[in-house]
Amino acid sequence: MNIFKFAIFGLLLSSTTVFAQDNSKVAITGTVKGATSGKVYLQKFDNKMFRTLDSAEVKNGTFKFNKSLKLPELYGLTLDKEESPLYVFLEKGQVNVTLDPEKYYRNSVVTGSVSNDLFTDYKKEKDVKIDEFIKKNPNSLVAAYVLYRDFSYRLTPEEISQNLQLLDPSLQNTPYVAVLKDLVNVLNSVSIGKKAPDFEGNTPEGKTIKLSDHFGKYLLLDFWASWCGPCRRENPNLVKAYQKYHEKGFDIFAVSLDKSKEAWLKGIKDDNLSWTHVSDLTFWNSAGAKLYGVRAIPANVLIDPNGVIIARNLSGEELEKKLATLLASSLAETK
């Protein structure tokens, strides 16, 4: 099974709304299932992360926000700033929310937003063809967001560019499209056959080291995080490959997208990861991840002894077979 393949949800309804994003008034009223007091936090989506903008008191199980926000746009509502929120595409006017905190807000209900209706339908479907979806919804911010979130990490630079061209010109200045245009350039710069860009990182001990310090062997540049389930499930495969091939010329340089140093160090210890580790502890703002166009983890880049990229996103048996072939050739050359 390819661990780099995530579940993709389906087809959205068509939308003929012409996109125009500006600061507009939105009124959010809602109820919180099972709560009579507390706070609801309104958050703004930014580079796969949410930052808190405002909070509202829960009184007798209800809450409300009246704010001027950039609309339409993706926001989050949550009872806990440290947990993933309910994703809500807000539009100007009146929006009503029934906030159900159970199962990561999965049973929450949002009404009053056409964009959010599209997003809700999208999450119910399977096997989306992104080009067909964009053609049905070329003016919708949701189209740009879906391409950005669920497809960019598994499309080629050429495929990303082709899908961007299907979006209405009114969406070209949105943050999602800007990120994707930059991603095309980045992915082209780190494609197979290109020299691996160098960067620095801080080890758990606080020492600054360079990726290029580890050139000279077959080097796996691995992007992971302690909070990433698929990463943790892949780590035993990396341990196996490292133990089998390290003495024959294989090494790993791991970049963590953790936010917490404590969680990062615990993940290293619990998974017995005995190779080199660095992190700037900035989550999706990781400098190394940006440099290599990493949009989902686990992700990796295999680099040859001369510092040239020779493969991407190898996992499990695929990685072990590649190393067996490469190192067999390398050992034969030394005889």
Residue pairs with C-beta under 8 A, 6 or more apart in sequence:
2 315
3 230
3 233
3 234
3 298
3 315
3 316
4 153
4 154
4 230
4 296
4 298
4 299
4 313
4 315
5 154
6 150
6 230
6 296
8 126
8 127
8 128
8 150
8 151
9 122
9 123
9 124
9 125
9 126
9 128
9 150
10 121
10 122
10 123
10 124
10 125
10 126
10 127
10 128
11 121
11 122
11 125
11 128
11 132
11 133
11 136
12 118
12 119
12 121
12 122
12 125
12 133
12 136
12 137
12 140
12 142
12 143
12 146
13 117
13 118
13 121
13 136
13 137
14 136
14 137
15 114
15 115
15 118
15 136
15 137
15 139
15 140
15 142
16 139
17 114
17 115
17 139
17 140
18 139
18 168
18 170
19 72
19 139
19 140
19 141
19 168
19 170
19 171
20 170
21 70
21 71
21 72
21 73
21 141
21 174
22 70
22 71
23 68
23 69
23 70
23 71
24 68
24 69
24 71
24 92
25 66
25 67
25 68
25 92
26 65
26 66
26 67
26 68
26 69
26 71
26 90
26 91
26 92
26 93
26 95
27 64
27 65
27 66
27 93
27 94
27 95
28 42
28 64
28 65
28 66
28 67
28 77
28 90
28 95
28 96
28 97
29 62
29 63
29 64
29 94
29 95
29 96
29 97
30 40
30 62
30 63
30 64
30 77
30 96
30 97
30 98
30 99
31 61
31 62
31 63
31 97
31 98
31 99
32 38
32 40
32 58
32 61
32 62
32 63
32 79
32 99
32 101
33 98
33 99
33 100
33 101
33 102
34 100
34 101
34 102
35 58
35 61
35 79
35 101
36 58
36 59
36 60
36 61
37 57
37 58
37 59
38 57
38 58
38 79
39 55
39 56
39 57
39 58
39 79
40 55
40 56
40 58
40 63
40 77
40 78
40 79
40 99
41 52
41 54
41 55
41 76
41 77
41 78
41 79
41 80
41 81
41 85
42 52
42 53
42 54
42 55
42 56
42 65
42 67
42 75
42 76
42 77
43 50
43 51
43 52
43 53
43 75
43 76
43 77
43 78
43 81
43 85
44 50
44 51
44 53
44 73
44 75
44 76
45 73
45 74
45 75
45 76
45 87
46 175
47 179
47 284
47 285
48 149
48 283
48 284
49 283
49 284
49 285
50 76
50 78
50 84
50 85
52 81
53 67
53 69
53 75
54 65
54 67
56 63
56 64
56 65
57 63
63 99
69 75
69 90
71 90
71 91
71 92
72 89
72 90
72 91
72 92
72 113
72 115
72 141
73 89
73 90
73 141
74 87
74 88
74 89
74 90
74 141
74 145
75 88
75 89
75 90
76 84
76 85
76 86
76 87
76 88
77 85
77 86
77 88
77 97
77 99
77 105
78 84
78 85
78 86
78 105
79 99
79 101
83 104
84 104
85 105
86 97
86 99
86 105
86 108
86 110
87 119
88 95
88 97
88 110
88 113
88 116
89 113
89 115
89 116
89 118
89 119
89 141
89 142
90 113
90 115
90 116
91 112
91 113
91 114
91 115
91 116
93 112
94 112
95 110
95 111
95 112
95 113
95 116
96 110
96 111
96 112
97 108
97 109
97 110
98 108
98 109
98 110
99 105
99 108
100 106
100 107
100 108
100 109
110 116
110 120
115 140
115 141
115 142
118 137
118 140
118 142
119 142
119 145
122 128
122 133
122 142
122 146
128 146
128 150
130 146
130 147
130 150
130 151
130 155
130 163
131 162
131 163
131 166
133 143
133 146
134 143
134 147
134 163
134 166
134 167
135 166
137 143
138 166
138 167
138 168
138 171
139 168
139 170
139 171
141 171
141 174
141 176
143 167
143 171
144 167
144 171
144 174
144 176
144 177
145 176
147 160
147 163
147 164
147 167
147 176
147 180
148 176
148 177
148 179
148 180
151 160
151 163
152 160
152 180
152 183
152 295
153 294
153 295
153 296
153 299
154 296
155 163
156 187
157 183
157 184
157 187
157 188
157 191
160 180
160 183
160 184
160 187
161 184
164 177
164 180
164 181
164 184
167 177
171 177
183 293
183 295
186 290
186 291
186 292
186 293
187 293
189 197
190 196
190 197
190 291
190 292
190 293
190 301
190 309
191 309
192 309
192 310
192 311
192 312
193 308
193 309
193 310
194 308
194 309
195 307
195 308
195 309
196 211
196 215
196 221
196 301
196 303
196 307
196 308
196 309
197 291
197 292
198 210
198 211
198 212
199 210
199 211
199 287
199 288
199 291
200 208
200 209
200 210
200 211
200 278
201 208
201 209
201 211
201 255
201 278
201 279
201 280
201 287
201 288
202 208
202 278
202 279
202 280
203 209
203 276
203 277
203 278
204 261
204 264
204 265
204 268
204 277
209 276
209 278
211 219
211 221
211 253
211 288
212 307
214 251
214 253
214 276
215 303
215 305
215 306
215 307
216 305
217 249
217 250
217 251
217 305
218 245
218 249
218 250
218 251
218 302
218 303
218 304
218 305
218 323
218 326
218 327
218 330
219 250
219 251
219 252
219 253
219 302
219 303
220 238
220 241
220 250
220 251
220 252
220 253
220 300
220 301
220 302
220 303
220 314
220 319
221 253
221 255
221 288
221 292
221 300
221 301
221 302
221 303
222 238
222 252
222 253
222 254
222 255
222 298
222 299
222 300
223 254
223 255
223 257
223 286
223 288
223 289
223 292
223 294
223 297
223 298
223 299
223 300
224 231
224 234
224 235
224 254
224 255
224 256
224 257
224 297
224 298
225 231
225 256
225 257
225 258
225 264
225 267
225 297
226 232
226 256
226 258
226 260
226 263
226 264
226 266
226 267
226 268
227 258
227 263
228 257
228 297
228 298
230 297
230 298
231 297
231 298
232 267
232 271
234 298
234 315
234 316
235 271
235 273
236 271
237 315
237 316
237 319
237 320
238 252
238 273
238 319
239 271
239 272
239 273
239 274
240 320
241 250
241 319
241 320
241 323
242 250
242 251
242 252
242 274
242 275
244 320
244 323
245 323
245 324
245 327
248 327
248 330
248 331
249 305
249 327
249 330
249 331
250 323
250 327
251 275
251 276
252 275
252 276
253 275
253 276
253 278
254 273
254 275
254 276
254 277
254 278
255 278
255 279
255 286
255 288
255 289
256 264
256 267
256 277
256 278
256 279
256 281
256 286
257 279
257 282
257 283
257 284
257 286
257 289
257 297
258 264
258 267
258 279
258 281
258 283
259 281
259 282
259 283
260 281
261 279
261 281
264 277
264 279
264 281
267 273
268 277
278 288
279 286
280 286
280 287
280 288
286 294
288 294
289 297
292 299
292 301
298 315
299 312
299 313
300 312
300 313
300 314
300 315
301 309
301 311
301 312
302 309
302 310
302 311
302 312
302 314
302 319
302 322
303 309
303 310
304 310
304 326
305 330
310 326
311 322
314 322
